[in-house]
Amino acid sequence: MYKQINENEFNKLLDSYEQGGTYQKKKSKMTYDMWLRNYKGRTVKDIDVNEHTKWSREFQSWRVGNIEKV
């Protein structure tokens, strides 16, 4: 079920994690539409103005908390 890795591979993964790793890189490239799909289950084309107003503020807060601090 789990893949066994050697010490060198483990250290590379650990260094990557400590520096933000792949997950942080993916988050830094996330657009508003991608964020809506991942966190709200909707797309930009599916939402109305009221939802956009509310969720665009949430997205901006999320960007500050998750991307711009790094």
KOLGUFI-93783 format. One line per 10 residues: their letters; for each residue z, y, x of C-alpha. Coordinates in Angstrom, 1 decimal, decimal comma, padded with zeros to 4 digits. Layout:
# KOLGUFI-93783
A = Z:Y:X | ...
END
This chain:
# KOLGUFI-93783
MYKQINENEF = 000,0:000,0:000,0 | 000,9:002,5:002,8 | -001,1:002,9:005,9 | 000,8:002,4:009,2 | 000,0:005,1:011,7 | 001,0:005,5:015,4 | 003,2:008,2:016,9 | 000,3:010,5:017,9 | -001,1:010,5:014,4 | 002,3:011,1:012,9
NKLLDSYEQG = 002,9:014,1:015,3 | -000,5:015,6:014,3 | 000,3:015,3:010,7 | 003,8:016,8:011,3 | 002,2:019,8:013,2 | -000,3:020,3:010,4 | 002,4:020,3:007,8 | 004,6:022,8:009,7 | 001,6:025,2:010,0 | 000,8:025,1:006,4
GTYQKKKSKM = -001,4:022,0:006,5 | -004,4:021,2:004,3 | -002,5:022,0:001,0 | -001,8:025,5:002,1 | -005,5:026,0:003,2 | -006,7:024,8:-000,2 | -004,3:027,2:-002,0 | -005,4:030,2:000,1 | -009,0:029,6:-001,2 | -008,0:029,1:-004,8
TYDMWLRNYK = -009,8:031,4:-007,2 | -008,5:032,6:-010,6 | -010,7:030,1:-012,4 | -009,5:027,2:-010,2 | -005,9:028,3:-010,8 | -006,5:028,3:-014,5 | -007,9:024,8:-014,4 | -005,1:023,4:-012,2 | -002,1:025,1:-013,9 | -003,2:025,9:-017,4
GRTVKDIDVN = -005,9:023,3:-018,2 | -008,4:026,0:-019,2 | -011,3:027,8:-017,6 | -012,2:031,5:-017,6 | -014,8:030,9:-020,2 | -012,3:029,3:-022,6 | -009,6:032,0:-022,7 | -009,4:035,1:-024,8 | -008,4:038,6:-023,7 | -004,7:038,2:-024,5
EHTKWSREFQ = -004,5:035,0:-022,5 | -006,4:036,6:-019,6 | -004,0:039,6:-019,6 | -000,9:037,3:-019,5 | -002,3:034,7:-017,1 | -003,9:037,1:-014,7 | -000,5:038,7:-014,0 | 000,9:035,2:-013,4 | -002,0:034,4:-011,0 | -001,3:037,6:-009,0
SWRVGNIEKV = 002,4:036,7:-008,8 | 001,5:033,2:-007,8 | -000,8:034,5:-005,0 | 001,9:036,8:-003,6 | 004,5:034,0:-003,7 | 002,2:031,2:-002,3 | -000,5:032,8:-000,2 | 000,3:036,3:001,0 | 003,8:035,4:002,3 | 002,4:032,8:004,7
END
